[in-house]
Amino acid sequence: MAVAVVILNWNQAADTIRCVRAVAAWQSVRPDVYVVDNGSVDGSADEIARCCPAARLIKSECNRGFAGGTNLGIAAALDDHADPILLLNNDAVIDEQDVQHLAMVLAKDDRLGAVAPLLYDDDEGHRLLSAGGRNIGRHVNTHVALLLNADAPAVVDYVPGTVALVRAVVFQEAGLFDEDYFFSGEMADLCERAARFGYRSAMDPSARAYHALSRSSELRETLHAYYILRNRFLFVRKFMHVERLPRMVFWSAYGAAAALRAHLTGRRAQARALRLGLIDGLRGRFGGQNERVLATGSRPAVEEIR
C-alpha cells in the first residue's frame, strides 16, 4: 500500500527527522514522504536534507503557517498523483498498522473523504486529546470524547489535522487549505467544504495516534490562543450566514471574558493575544500575524487599532 506523507517543519529539525525516520521504517505501507520546511531560520532545512535524503524536501522562503506550508506538500503530492495523503505533525506518532487500518476504512466508503485515529497526549498516554471535532463556529470545546466505546468509525464535523488520512479527490474538488486561517481551524474549514461536495469525515476508534503537546507549549499561551479565537470569526463569516450575527456576538463576549480572565490571573501576554484575536476577528484581519501577537513593549494599544 502506497501513501503520501506530508510533514511540516518550522525550526524543529530534530522532531522532523525523528518523524521521517519512524515513517521510513514502515514495512507494509510504502510511504512517499514530503517534508515542507516552513521558512525555518535555524538551519533546519539543511539538517533534514542531510539526515533524510529519501524524503522530498520543499523549502518555503517564509513561514506560511500550518495551512500554507502544508498546502505546498499537498500540492506536490497531488502533482505526483498520490492518493491517499497522510497529514502528520512532526511531533505526532502513529504506528504503521493504524495507518493501514485508516486506509481500509477509507477504501470501504467512497463518500468518506477523511478519516483520523483517536488522538492521545504522548506525554500522558491515557489522556484523550481528540475523538473528532464539532462545528467550531458553534462550540467552545470542539474536541468530542464520545467514541471511546464505539466499535465502528463515527462521522464527525471535522478530523484533527495533526494526523489525518485524506482522499486526494477531496483536495481536488474542495480545494486546499484556506491560508487565511494560517494556523488552527483550517481542517474544520476543509471538512466543511468537503461535506458540501458530499464527502464525510470520520474518526476511527480502532486506531490511535499520539501528539506531544509539551513540545509546542511555549506557543500555546499566545499564538494558539490568538488563532483559535480569531479563526472562529473567519469560520462564522464563511459558513454561518443565517447565524452570523448571534455567533459574532457570542464569540465577542467569549473572547472578551477570556482576555479579562487571563489578565486578572497574571497571564498578560495571553490576555493581549486574545484581545488582538478578538479585534482582528471582528475587523476581518486574517492570515499570519505572528509578529504582532508576539510583539512586546509599551505600545500594544497603538498596534491593536491599526
LUMZATI-963572 format. One record per residue: residue in three letters; x, y, z of N, C-alpha, C in turn. Coordinates in steps of 0.1 Angstrom, whole numbers, padded with zeros to 4 digits, always signed. Layout:
// residues N
ALAXYZXYZXYZ
...
This chain:
// residues 306
MET+0008-0012+0000+0000+0000+0000+0009+0012+0000
ALA+0006+0022-0009+0014+0034-0010+0006+0045-0004
VAL+0013+0054+0002+0006+0066+0008+0016+0078+0008
ALA+0011+0090+0005+0020+0101+0006+0019+0107+0020
VAL+0030+0111+0026+0030+0116+0040+0036+0130+0039
VAL+0027+0140+0044+0032+0154+0043+0035+0158+0058
ILE+0047+0162+0060+0052+0166+0073+0057+0181+0072
LEU+0053+0189+0081+0056+0203+0082+0067+0205+0092
ASN+0077+0213+0088+0088+0217+0098+0089+0232+0099
TRP+0090+0236+0112+0093+0250+0114+0103+0251+0126
ASN+0116+0252+0123+0126+0253+0133+0126+0242+0143
GLN+0123+0230+0139+0123+0218+0147+0128+0206+0140
ALA+0141+0207+0136+0147+0197+0127+0147+0183+0135
ALA+0150+0183+0148+0151+0170+0155+0138+0163+0155
ASP+0127+0170+0157+0114+0164+0157+0111+0158+0143
THR+0114+0166+0133+0110+0162+0119+0118+0150+0115
ILE+0131+0150+0118+0140+0139+0115+0135+0126+0121
ARG+0132+0127+0134+0126+0116+0141+0113+0111+0135
CYS+0105+0120+0131+0092+0116+0125+0094+0109+0111
VAL+0103+0115+0103+0106+0109+0090+0112+0095+0091
ARG+0121+0094+0101+0127+0081+0102+0117+0070+0107
ALA+0108+0074+0116+0098+0065+0120+0089+0060+0109
VAL+0085+0070+0100+0077+0066+0089+0085+0058+0079
ALA+0097+0061+0077+0106+0053+0067+0107+0039+0071
ALA+0106+0036+0084+0108+0022+0089+0096+0013+0087
TRP+0085+0019+0082+0073+0010+0079+0076+0000+0069
GLN+0070-0012+0070+0073-0023+0061+0063-0025+0051
SER+0050-0026+0055+0039-0029+0045+0034-0016+0038
VAL+0034-0005+0045+0030+0007+0039+0042+0013+0032
ARG+0041+0017+0020+0052+0023+0012+0050+0038+0012
PRO+0057+0045+0021+0054+0060+0022+0063+0068+0013
ASP+0057+0078+0006+0064+0088-0001+0063+0101+0008
VAL+0075+0105+0013+0075+0115+0023+0078+0129+0017
TYR+0069+0138+0020+0071+0152+0016+0073+0160+0028
VAL+0085+0166+0030+0088+0175+0041+0088+0189+0036
VAL+0080+0197+0043+0080+0212+0039+0087+0219+0050
ASP+0098+0226+0047+0104+0235+0056+0098+0249+0055
ASN+0091+0253+0066+0082+0265+0065+0090+0277+0069
GLY+0100+0281+0062+0107+0293+0064+0116+0292+0077
SER+0121+0281+0080+0129+0280+0093+0142+0289+0092
VAL+0146+0294+0103+0158+0303+0104+0169+0296+0112
ASP+0168+0284+0115+0178+0277+0124+0186+0267+0117
GLY+0186+0267+0103+0193+0256+0096+0186+0243+0095
SER+0173+0243+0098+0166+0230+0098+0166+0223+0085
ALA+0164+0231+0074+0163+0225+0061+0175+0218+0057
ASP+0187+0223+0060+0200+0217+0056+0201+0204+0065
GLU+0198+0204+0077+0199+0193+0086+0190+0182+0082
ILE+0177+0185+0078+0168+0175+0073+0173+0169+0060
ALA+0178+0177+0051+0183+0172+0038+0194+0162+0040
ARG+0203+0165+0050+0214+0157+0053+0210+0143+0059
CYS+0200+0144+0068+0197+0132+0076+0186+0124+0069
CYS+0178+0130+0060+0166+0123+0054+0167+0125+0039
PRO+0177+0119+0033+0179+0121+0018+0168+0115+0010
ALA+0161+0105+0015+0150+0099+0007+0137+0107+0007
ALA+0136+0117+0016+0124+0125+0017+0125+0136+0007
ARG+0114+0140+0001+0113+0151-0008+0112+0164+0000
LEU+0122+0172+0000+0122+0185+0008+0118+0197+0000
ILE+0108+0203+0005+0102+0215-0002+0105+0227+0007
LYS+0111+0237+0002+0115+0249+0010+0106+0261+0007
SER+0101+0266+0018+0093+0279+0017+0102+0290+0022
GLU+0102+0301+0015+0111+0312+0019+0106+0319+0031
CYS+0093+0317+0035+0088+0323+0047+0078+0314+0054
ASN+0075+0317+0066+0065+0309+0074+0051+0311+0069
ARG+0045+0302+0062+0032+0303+0056+0021+0297+0066
GLY+0025+0294+0078+0015+0288+0087+0013+0274+0084
PHE+0005+0267+0093+0002+0253+0090-0006+0252+0077
ALA-0015+0261+0074-0023+0260+0062-0015+0261+0050
GLY-0007+0272+0049+0001+0275+0037+0012+0265+0035
GLY+0019+0262+0046+0030+0253+0045+0026+0239+0041
THR+0015+0234+0047+0010+0221+0044+0005+0220+0029
ASN-0001+0231+0025-0005+0232+0011+0006+0229+0001
LEU+0018+0234+0004+0029+0231-0005+0032+0216-0006
GLY+0031+0209+0005+0033+0195+0004+0022+0187-0003
ILE+0009+0192+0000-0002+0185-0006-0002+0187-0021
ALA+0001+0199-0025+0002+0202-0040+0012+0194-0047
ALA+0024+0192-0040+0034+0184-0046+0030+0169-0047
ALA+0023+0164-0037+0018+0151-0037+0007+0149-0047
LEU-0001+0158-0049-0012+0157-0059-0005+0157-0073
ASP+0005+0165-0075+0012+0166-0088+0018+0152-0091
ASP+0022+0145-0081+0027+0131-0083+0016+0120-0083
HIS+0004+0125-0083-0008+0116-0084-0009+0107-0072
ALA-0005+0112-0060-0005+0104-0048-0020+0103-0043
ASP-0023+0092-0037-0036+0090-0031-0036+0077-0023
PRO-0039+0078-0010-0044+0089-0002-0032+0097+0003
ILE-0035+0108+0011-0024+0117+0016-0026+0117+0031
LEU-0015+0113+0038-0015+0114+0053-0009+0127+0058
LEU-0016+0135+0065-0011+0147+0071-0006+0143+0085
LEU+0006+0146+0088+0013+0141+0100+0021+0152+0106
ASN+0017+0157+0118+0026+0166+0126+0039+0160+0129
ASN+0050+0168+0129+0063+0163+0132+0065+0159+0146
ASP+0055+0163+0155+0056+0159+0169+0045+0149+0173
ALA+0040+0142+0162+0030+0132+0164+0035+0118+0160
VAL+0029+0108+0165+0033+0094+0162+0021+0086+0159
ILE+0022+0078+0148+0012+0068+0145+0019+0055+0140
ASP+0015+0044+0145+0021+0031+0140+0015+0027+0126
GLU+0024+0019+0120+0020+0015+0106+0007+0008+0105
GLN+0004-0001+0115-0008-0008+0114-0021+0001+0115
ASP-0019+0012+0123-0030+0021+0124-0033+0029+0111
VAL-0022+0032+0104-0023+0038+0091-0030+0028+0081
GLN-0026+0016+0082-0033+0006+0073-0048+0005+0076
HIS-0051+0005+0089-0065+0004+0093-0073+0016+0088
LEU-0067+0028+0089-0074+0040+0084-0076+0039+0069
ALA-0066+0034+0062-0067+0032+0047-0078+0022+0044
MET-0080+0012+0052-0091+0002+0049-0104+0008+0051
VAL-0105+0017+0062-0118+0024+0065-0121+0033+0053
LEU-0111+0040+0048-0113+0049+0037-0118+0042+0024
ALA-0112+0030+0022-0114+0023+0010-0128+0017+0010
LYS-0134+0015+0021-0147+0008+0022-0159+0018+0019
ASP-0156+0031+0019-0167+0040+0017-0163+0052+0008
ASP-0168+0052-0004-0164+0062-0014-0167+0076-0010
ARG-0177+0077-0001-0181+0091+0003-0174+0096+0016
LEU-0165+0088+0020-0157+0092+0032-0144+0099+0027
GLY-0143+0112+0030-0132+0119+0025-0120+0120+0033
ALA-0122+0119+0046-0110+0119+0056-0114+0111+0068
VAL-0103+0104+0073-0105+0096+0085-0093+0098+0094
ALA-0095+0098+0107-0084+0100+0116-0085+0091+0128
PRO-0074+0088+0135-0075+0080+0147-0078+0088+0159
LEU-0081+0081+0170-0082+0088+0183-0069+0094+0186
LEU-0068+0106+0191-0056+0113+0194-0053+0114+0209
TYR-0042+0109+0213-0039+0109+0227-0026+0118+0230
ASP-0025+0123+0242-0013+0130+0246-0001+0121+0247
ASP+0009+0124+0240+0021+0115+0240+0028+0115+0254
ASP+0027+0126+0261+0033+0128+0274+0025+0121+0285
GLU+0012+0120+0283+0003+0113+0292-0006+0103+0284
GLY-0001+0091+0281-0007+0083+0271-0022+0079+0273
HIS-0026+0081+0285-0040+0078+0288-0050+0089+0285
ARG-0045+0101+0283-0053+0113+0282-0057+0115+0267
LEU-0070+0115+0265-0076+0117+0251-0076+0131+0248
LEU-0070+0135+0237-0070+0149+0232-0081+0151+0222
SER-0084+0142+0214-0094+0144+0204-0100+0131+0199
ALA-0113+0131+0198-0121+0120+0192-0129+0126+0180
GLY-0124+0136+0174-0131+0142+0163-0135+0156+0168
GLY-0140+0164+0158-0143+0178+0161-0158+0181+0158
ARG-0163+0191+0166-0176+0196+0164-0174+0210+0157
ASN-0185+0215+0151-0185+0228+0144-0178+0239+0153
ILE-0168+0245+0147-0160+0254+0155-0167+0268+0156
GLY-0177+0270+0148-0185+0283+0149-0195+0282+0160
ARG-0199+0270+0165-0209+0269+0175-0204+0264+0189
HIS-0193+0258+0189-0188+0251+0201-0175+0257+0206
VAL-0174+0259+0219-0161+0263+0226-0152+0251+0226
ASN-0157+0240+0232-0149+0227+0233-0153+0219+0221
THR-0145+0219+0211-0149+0212+0198-0144+0198+0198
HIS-0135+0194+0207-0130+0180+0206-0139+0171+0214
VAL-0146+0162+0207-0155+0153+0213-0148+0141+0219
ALA-0154+0136+0229-0149+0124+0236-0160+0113+0237
LEU-0167+0111+0227-0179+0103+0227-0177+0089+0221
LEU-0165+0087+0216-0162+0075+0208-0154+0064+0215
LEU-0151+0066+0227-0142+0056+0234-0148+0042+0234
ASN-0161+0041+0235-0167+0028+0235-0173+0024+0222
ALA-0171+0032+0211-0176+0029+0198-0168+0017+0192
ASP-0175+0010+0184-0168-0002+0177-0168+0000+0162
ALA-0171+0012+0157-0171+0014+0143-0167+0029+0140
PRO-0162+0033+0129-0159+0047+0126-0172+0055+0127
ALA-0170+0067+0133-0182+0076+0135-0179+0089+0128
VAL-0190+0094+0121-0189+0107+0114-0188+0118+0124
VAL-0180+0128+0121-0178+0140+0129-0178+0152+0120
ASP-0179+0164+0126-0178+0176+0118-0165+0178+0111
TYR-0154+0175+0118-0141+0175+0112-0131+0166+0120
VAL-0120+0163+0114-0110+0155+0120-0098+0164+0122
PRO-0090+0161+0133-0078+0170+0135-0068+0168+0125
GLY-0061+0179+0121-0051+0179+0111-0038+0174+0116
THR-0037+0171+0129-0025+0165+0135-0021+0152+0128
VAL-0031+0143+0127-0029+0130+0120-0042+0128+0113
ALA-0042+0128+0100-0054+0125+0092-0051+0120+0078
LEU-0059+0110+0074-0057+0104+0061-0068+0109+0052
VAL-0064+0115+0041-0074+0123+0033-0073+0118+0018
ARG-0085+0116+0012-0085+0112-0002-0080+0124-0010
ALA-0073+0121-0021-0068+0132-0030-0079+0140-0036
VAL-0090+0133-0039-0102+0139-0046-0108+0150-0037
VAL-0106+0149-0024-0112+0160-0015-0104+0173-0018
PHE-0091+0172-0019-0083+0184-0022-0086+0189-0036
GLN-0088+0179-0045-0090+0183-0059-0104+0190-0062
GLU-0114+0185-0054-0127+0191-0056-0130+0203-0046
ALA-0127+0201-0034-0130+0211-0024-0119+0222-0023
GLY-0107+0219-0028-0096+0228-0027-0086+0225-0016
LEU-0075+0232-0015-0065+0230-0004-0070+0238+0008
PHE-0061+0239+0018-0065+0246+0030-0066+0261+0027
ASP-0075+0268+0034-0077+0282+0033-0066+0289+0041
GLU-0057+0296+0034-0045+0301+0041-0048+0313+0049
ASP-0060+0319+0048-0064+0329+0057-0064+0325+0072
TYR-0066+0312+0074-0066+0307+0088-0051+0307+0094
PHE-0042+0305+0086-0027+0304+0089-0025+0293+0099
PHE-0031+0292+0110-0029+0281+0119-0042+0280+0127
SER-0047+0267+0128-0059+0264+0136-0072+0267+0128
GLY-0081+0257+0127-0094+0259+0121-0094+0256+0106
GLU-0082+0254+0100-0082+0251+0086-0087+0237+0082
MET-0085+0228+0092-0091+0215+0089-0106+0214+0091
ALA-0111+0222+0100-0126+0223+0102-0131+0229+0089
ASP-0125+0239+0084-0129+0246+0072-0129+0236+0060
LEU-0118+0228+0058-0117+0219+0047-0128+0208+0048
CYS-0130+0203+0060-0140+0192+0062-0154+0198+0059
GLU-0157+0211+0062-0170+0217+0059-0171+0218+0044
ARG-0161+0223+0037-0162+0224+0023-0164+0210+0016
ALA-0156+0200+0022-0157+0187+0016-0171+0181+0018
ALA-0178+0184+0029-0191+0179+0032-0201+0185+0021
ARG-0198+0197+0016-0207+0203+0006-0205+0197-0007
PHE-0194+0189-0009-0192+0181-0021-0196+0166-0019
GLY-0202+0164-0007-0207+0150-0004-0197+0141+0003
TYR-0186+0146+0008-0176+0138+0015-0177+0140+0030
ARG-0179+0129+0037-0180+0129+0052-0166+0127+0058
SER-0165+0131+0070-0152+0130+0078-0156+0120+0090
ALA-0146+0112+0094-0149+0102+0104-0137+0100+0113
MET-0139+0096+0125-0129+0092+0135-0130+0077+0136
ASP-0119+0070+0136-0119+0055+0137-0114+0052+0151
PRO-0122+0047+0160-0118+0044+0174-0109+0032+0175
SER-0107+0024+0164-0098+0013+0164-0084+0017+0162
ALA-0081+0029+0158-0068+0034+0155-0064+0045+0165
ARG-0051+0046+0168-0046+0055+0178-0034+0063+0172
ALA-0032+0075+0177-0020+0083+0174-0017+0091+0187
TYR-0005+0096+0187-0001+0104+0199+0006+0117+0195
HIS+0002+0127+0203+0007+0141+0200+0014+0146+0212
ALA+0027+0151+0210+0035+0156+0221+0032+0171+0223
LEU+0022+0174+0230+0018+0188+0232+0029+0196+0239
SER+0037+0190+0247+0047+0198+0255+0057+0204+0246
ARG+0059+0199+0234+0069+0205+0225+0065+0218+0219
SER+0052+0221+0220+0048+0234+0215+0041+0242+0226
SER+0044+0239+0239+0037+0245+0250+0040+0260+0251
GLU+0052+0265+0247+0055+0279+0248+0046+0287+0239
LEU+0041+0281+0228+0033+0289+0218+0018+0289+0222
ARG+0014+0280+0231+0000+0279+0234-0005+0291+0242
GLU+0003+0297+0250-0002+0309+0257-0005+0320+0249
THR+0001+0321+0237+0000+0333+0229-0006+0330+0215
LEU+0003+0324+0206-0001+0322+0192-0014+0313+0191
HIS-0014+0302+0199-0025+0293+0198-0038+0300+0203
ALA-0036+0307+0214-0048+0314+0219-0054+0325+0209
TYR-0045+0332+0203-0049+0342+0193-0056+0335+0181
TYR-0050+0326+0175-0055+0320+0163-0068+0312+0165
ILE-0069+0305+0176-0081+0297+0180-0093+0306+0181
LEU-0091+0318+0187-0102+0327+0189-0105+0334+0176
ARG-0095+0340+0170-0097+0348+0158-0103+0340+0146
ASN-0099+0328+0145-0103+0320+0133-0118+0315+0135
ARG-0123+0315+0147-0138+0313+0149-0146+0323+0141
PHE-0141+0335+0141-0148+0346+0133-0147+0344+0118
LEU-0136+0339+0114-0134+0336+0099-0144+0325+0095
PHE-0144+0314+0103-0153+0303+0100-0168+0308+0100
VAL-0172+0316+0110-0186+0321+0110-0188+0329+0098
ARG-0179+0338+0094-0181+0346+0082-0183+0338+0069
LYS-0176+0327+0069-0176+0319+0056-0189+0310+0055
PHE-0193+0304+0067-0202+0293+0066-0215+0295+0073
MET-0216+0305+0082-0228+0306+0091-0236+0319+0088
HIS-0240+0320+0076-0247+0333+0072-0260+0335+0080
VAL-0268+0325+0082-0280+0327+0089-0278+0331+0104
GLU-0268+0324+0110-0264+0326+0124-0253+0336+0126
ARG-0249+0343+0116-0237+0351+0117-0238+0361+0128
LEU-0248+0369+0129-0248+0379+0140-0248+0374+0154
PRO-0256+0364+0157-0256+0359+0171-0242+0352+0174
ARG-0237+0345+0164-0224+0338+0166-0213+0349+0168
MET-0213+0360+0160-0203+0370+0162-0204+0376+0176
VAL-0216+0378+0180-0218+0384+0194-0213+0374+0204
PHE-0216+0361+0202-0212+0351+0212-0197+0351+0213
TRP-0190+0350+0202-0175+0349+0202-0169+0362+0207
SER-0175+0373+0205-0170+0386+0210-0171+0386+0225
ALA-0182+0381+0231-0184+0380+0245-0174+0370+0251
TYR-0173+0359+0245-0164+0348+0249-0149+0353+0249
GLY-0145+0360+0238-0132+0365+0237-0128+0375+0248
ALA-0138+0384+0250-0136+0395+0260-0134+0389+0274
ALA-0143+0379+0277-0142+0373+0290-0129+0365+0292
ALA-0125+0358+0281-0112+0350+0282-0101+0360+0284
ALA-0100+0371+0277-0090+0381+0278-0089+0387+0292
LEU-0101+0390+0298-0102+0395+0311-0097+0385+0321
ARG-0101+0373+0320-0097+0362+0329-0082+0361+0329
ALA-0076+0361+0317-0061+0359+0315-0054+0371+0322
HIS-0060+0383+0320-0054+0395+0326-0054+0394+0341
LEU-0065+0390+0347-0067+0390+0361-0059+0379+0368
THR-0055+0369+0361-0047+0358+0366-0032+0360+0363
GLY-0028+0372+0358-0014+0375+0356-0009+0370+0342
ARG-0017+0365+0334-0012+0360+0321-0013+0371+0311
ARG-0005+0381+0312-0006+0393+0304-0004+0391+0289
ALA+0006+0383+0286+0008+0380+0271-0004+0373+0265
GLN-0010+0364+0272-0021+0357+0267-0033+0366+0266
ALA-0035+0375+0276-0046+0385+0275-0045+0394+0263
ARG-0032+0398+0260-0030+0406+0248-0033+0399+0236
ALA-0029+0386+0235-0031+0378+0223-0046+0376+0221
LEU-0053+0374+0231-0068+0372+0230-0075+0385+0226
ARG-0070+0396+0231-0075+0409+0228-0073+0412+0213
LEU-0061+0409+0208-0058+0410+0194-0067+0401+0185
GLY-0068+0388+0190-0077+0379+0182-0091+0384+0181
LEU-0096+0389+0192-0110+0394+0191-0111+0406+0182
ILE-0102+0416+0183-0102+0427+0174-0101+0423+0159
ASP-0091+0415+0157-0088+0411+0143-0100+0403+0137
GLY-0106+0394+0145-0117+0386+0141-0129+0395+0137
LEU-0132+0405+0145-0143+0414+0142-0140+0423+0130
ARG-0127+0427+0128-0124+0436+0117-0120+0428+0104
GLY-0120+0415+0105-0116+0407+0093-0102+0407+0089
ARG-0093+0408+0099-0079+0408+0097-0074+0394+0099
PHE-0071+0387+0088-0067+0373+0088-0054+0370+0083
GLY-0050+0358+0081-0036+0354+0076-0027+0354+0088
GLY-0014+0353+0085-0004+0352+0096-0002+0365+0103
GLN-0002+0365+0116+0000+0376+0125+0010+0374+0136
ASN+0019+0364+0134+0028+0360+0145+0036+0372+0151
GLU+0041+0381+0142+0050+0391+0148+0042+0401+0156
ARG+0029+0404+0152+0021+0413+0160+0017+0406+0174
VAL+0014+0393+0173+0010+0387+0185+0021+0385+0195
LEU+0033+0383+0190+0044+0380+0199+0052+0393+0203
ALA+0048+0404+0197+0055+0417+0200+0052+0421+0214
THR+0063+0426+0220+0061+0431+0234+0066+0446+0234
GLY+0063+0453+0244+0067+0467+0245+0055+0475+0251
SER+0057+0488+0249+0047+0497+0256+0036+0503+0247
ARG+0035+0497+0234+0025+0503+0225+0015+0493+0220
PRO+0010+0483+0228+0001+0474+0223-0012+0480+0218
ALA-0017+0491+0225-0029+0497+0221-0028+0503+0207
VAL-0016+0509+0204-0014+0515+0191-0015+0504+0180
GLU-0008+0493+0183-0007+0482+0174-0021+0476+0171
GLU-0029+0476+0181-0043+0469+0180-0052+0477+0171
ILE-0050+0491+0171-0060+0498+0163-0056+0501+0149
ARG-0045+0495+0145-0040+0497+0131-0049+0490+0121
